[in-house]
């Protein structure tokens, strides 16, 4: 059975943007500008909110690095930026981590001649070298068969027979698999931007997501009915969930709310824990496959079932099949090898 999540759960995922310690002391390094709160807040405007927790550690390290060298962190010499990136590389950090650090430094450092620090030829050449030495690699070489989890979800029965806790977790997992969306997108689903039809639900994504960029319109999240099996129909479970949560959700318009009072919008951490709990209950080893692996599991299974690449791209929002081929299209971990398939008895 599903395990109860801890009672002491933060109901909201908030990342208040605070000025890093030591920023005020660095303002004196360049009397011509006032970098402190102004440049820090300007940087926040250029960063997708969900990525702020990812960037904040590197901003702090960067400020401390410049403070130790008595350099202005908002208008540093190229050599200082290069030395900082080298120091991260020498600590064993890979290309993706260094690229994250470069991106956030570039967001707060003053451009010169309309060229950002991240696009500086010397910095770009250094990053290309890091890419060759230590290229980014996918988290997984294999994925898992969604049917393992789907069999468990079917065993639970239809939504009207479930407690609110089980219904909430089952709906989330069904939504994650049939939409192949990131946890970030599932977390921001909002009933104000929901279109309900007889056989489907459509959610628009009004907030920025990881794939957001200028002139890019993220695809809506489509959840279609599966009349063949009511125990796996995401639409029927959605209708039951909306009916059950309507009296308790109050002014919360986000789709997924806590099944415990005061029934507020769950945090990203809680959402991930719900998915992990279902995976564990279905028998998946979550020490190997984490919650984000649902995306690879779903899309790989769709590809194996001869779903067209274009439909997979349209569903997930990827603009190129290269992303899918490199990071998500994986064989299942329990797939038969050539020898096993040859030796297996009919």
HELIX and SHEET records of a PDB file:
HELIX    1   1 UNK A   23  UNK A   26  1                                   4    
HELIX    2   2 UNK A   27  UNK A   29  5                                   3    
HELIX    3   3 UNK A   36  UNK A   45  1                                  10    
HELIX    4   4 UNK A   49  UNK A   51  5                                   3    
HELIX    5   5 UNK A   52  UNK A   69  1                                  18    
HELIX    6   6 UNK A   78  UNK A   90  1                                  13    
HELIX    7   7 UNK A   95  UNK A  108  1                                  14    
HELIX    8   8 UNK A  117  UNK A  119  5                                   3    
HELIX    9   9 UNK A  121  UNK A  133  1                                  13    
HELIX   10  10 UNK A  146  UNK A  156  1                                  11    
HELIX   11  11 UNK A  159  UNK A  161  5                                   3    
HELIX   12  12 UNK A  164  UNK A  179  1                                  16    
HELIX   13  13 UNK A  183  UNK A  187  1                                   5    
HELIX   14  14 UNK A  191  UNK A  193  5                                   3    
HELIX   15  15 UNK A  230  UNK A  232  5                                   3    
HELIX   16  16 UNK A  234  UNK A  245  1                                  12    
HELIX   17  17 UNK A  268  UNK A  281  1                                  14    
HELIX   18  18 UNK A  293  UNK A  304  1                                  12    
HELIX   19  19 UNK A  309  UNK A  316  1                                   8    
HELIX   20  20 UNK A  321  UNK A  323  1                                   3    
HELIX   21  21 UNK A  324  UNK A  328  3                                   5    
HELIX   22  22 UNK A  338  UNK A  343  1                                   6    
SHEET    1   A 2 UNK A 142  UNK A 143  0                                        
SHEET    2   A 2 UNK A 331  UNK A 332  1                                        
SHEET    1   B 3 UNK A 194  UNK A 196  0                                        
SHEET    2   B 3 UNK A 200  UNK A 203 -1                                        
SHEET    3   B 3 UNK A 221  UNK A 224 -1                                        
END                                                                             
